[in-house]
Amino acid sequence: MDTHSSIIIYNVTVYSENQTLKNGYIKLTNKKITEIGEIHQYVRQPKDHVIELSPSYKVIPGAIDVHIHGVNNADAMDGTAEALKTMARTLPKEGTTSFLATTMTQSNEAIEKALRNAGAYIEEQTDADAEVVGIHLEGPFISPKRAGAQPPTHIQDPNVALFQEWQKAAGGHIKLVTLAPEQPNGLALTSYLKETNVVASIGHSDSTYDQVGEAIEAGASHITHLYNGMRGLHHREPGVLGAAYLRDELFVELITDGIHCRPEMVKLAYDQITRERMILITDSLRAKWLKNGTYDLGGQPVHVNDTTATLADGTLAGSILKMNDAIKNTMSFTNCSLEDIVKMTAENPAKQLNLFDTKGSLKIGKDADIVVLNENLDVEMTFCRGTLSFQKED
């Protein structure tokens, strides 16, 4: 196709930023969205490449996965450009067009290697794949009491000087940090993150409700994978979970595989937190899109069956959840609409990462990060910055 031509996705339901168009079209030109309208408004140009579908097909903004470790036998901790390239090429299959390469608790040397690699990759990546829009540093500044699948031997207290070194190694691309603010120096690091426009997320934390309040005062604005790796809800101590429910300052991640939390708890969270603050994540491992078997996570063997990834002792170790399955599950568990899903998979993460001027909704002038879903909500096509990155085979 001529590089100067435009792509028109025609006769579809378009979930644009401010309205849903039942018989709509969307035009992509030079990596951007250049027109959105109803089909009777479309004026064909000589070089237009028209993809005509039917209104049962739905066009939504690509998902932004702010918490993902790996996929298709690649992991951010591999510390190679090939690993990130594999992730970026695979994720459009599930409707993800942007993501934060997520590290985990490991040795300082292993973390720094992963950060340097991701920072360099971000500077050199191409438009054809899902875009790495930054790095999520998950650990090592977490609570040993809430380690989950993070290796306890490498957990350490929050450290501003060490974070500064790592941010420099990453080329300034660390955008989100999961930490336990109740640990020594936790509030100091939280404040520093806020000052430097990095999202401070409370996760793998044994914080009390009041300690979460102190962290919010210091600048925390995010909760890592709700329910998992945190002090739970008690009627005399609301904990991190209670704060996630009640504090409007917090965006809240949720893994909706039905395993990390029961479907009823997804509905409870959605009803309490609402689409205004919820962010759907996968927290997936290298085993996603692979067969059942044993895989590596931070030097630990992880056993994967059809739905679940666990350590040898049965501890949940990330997920193998695909984003479009997260969408289907969430709609099933909560009865929410696709408009609500767009808010939780695209708009909210874009706003939290300060990307909403270019991503997170279908609007003229924004990046052409677009997903076409069929009537079963399966991914038919994904465009990353105007390039067709995935097309479902018949």
Secondary structure, DSSP 8 states (H G I E B T S, - for coil): --TT-EEEEEEEEEE-SS-EEEEEEEEEETTEEEEEEEGGG----TTEEEEE--TTSEEEE-EEEEEE-EETTEEGGG--HHHHHHHHHHGGGGTEEEEEEE--S--HHHHHHHHHHHHHHHHH--TTS-EEEEEEEE-SSS-GGG-TTS-GGG-----HHHHHHHHHHTTT-EEEEEE-TTSTTHHHHHHHHHHTT-EEEE-SB---HHHHHHHHHHT--EESSTTTTB---BTTB-HHHHHHHH-TT-EEEEE-SSSSS-HHHHHHHHHHH-TTTEEEE--B-TTTTS-SEEEEETTEEEEE-SS-EE-TTS-B--B---HHHHHHHHHHHH---HHHHHIIIIIHHHHHTT-TTTSSS--TTSB--EEEE-TTS-EEEEEETTEEEEE---
